[in-house]
Amino acid sequence: MQFYLLAGPAAMVCACQIGEGVCTPAAPLLRWGGMTDKKKILYIGGHGKVGQLTTPKLVDAGHDVHSLIRNPEQKAEIEKLGATPVMADITEQTVGQWAELFAAYDAVVWGAGNGGRGGADLTWAVDRDGALATLDAMDKLQQEGKKVPAYVMISYVGSQVATTDPADEKWYAYVESKKEVDNRLVQASYPHLILKPAMLTEEPAKGIEQIEDKMLKESLTSSRELVADVIVEALGRENLPESPLAFVDGDNPVSSIK
């Protein structure tokens, strides 16, 4: 079976077999804030397309947004969006540095990813090792009894079971990285949410339809603006929605998310 997978700007064609019960969260989500609370949010990878759409929406909702980027030349763009730039290289941050940073926030959004574009080595370094380091940091905070922010991961539908040909080294690195990270995150007991859109488009958001987290028909899409709207909706709630959350473009408002 052939289908498209997409997270961030990266698209690929893969094949997979679906198991049953793969996507059931291992722990209930915890209460972490009120609907009207102003939250301090760290968006990792805020210069990406989804990040640039999400940031002003979060700011308009009253949140204090900090955007983690690597390139200092992007600082002015981030500030124009209403966020405070945070300079760091995902591939060089230690678990301790992540934990120290995260302790200052109410929520963290992982919107970064190389997605195979920079080669297999960089993809492993960012999409697997970098992301896993942030999860290690969350565990560290929890084990030390410190404040643990809510964690939102942007992924793609079917990520936990997807496969691809190892001969295609860049895509293989991406698919396996997302699979390992997402399967680790579903076991977390701290508040977390894995977002699983379909093929990303530049179309304006019109609404949402929640779907099963399994391999997708090629015709189904999720606009990047919809992903942004889902993030804003999720972080504005008293409790995060049920994870994972797989969705495509539809006719329902994001407030209908279960």
Secondary structure, 3 states (H helix, E strand, C coil): CCEEEEECCEEEEEECCCCCCCCCCCCCCCCCCCCCCCCEEEEECCCCHHHHHHHHHHHHCCCEEEEEECCHHHHHHHHHCCCEEEECCCCCCCHHHHHHHHCCCCEEEECCCCCCCCCHHHHHHHHHHHHHHHHHHHHHHHHCCCCCCEEEEECCCCCCCCECCCCCHHHHHHHHHHHHHHHHHCCCCCCEEEEEECEEECCCCCCEEECCCCCCCCCCEEEHHHHHHHHHHHHCCCCCCCCCEEEEECCECHHHCC
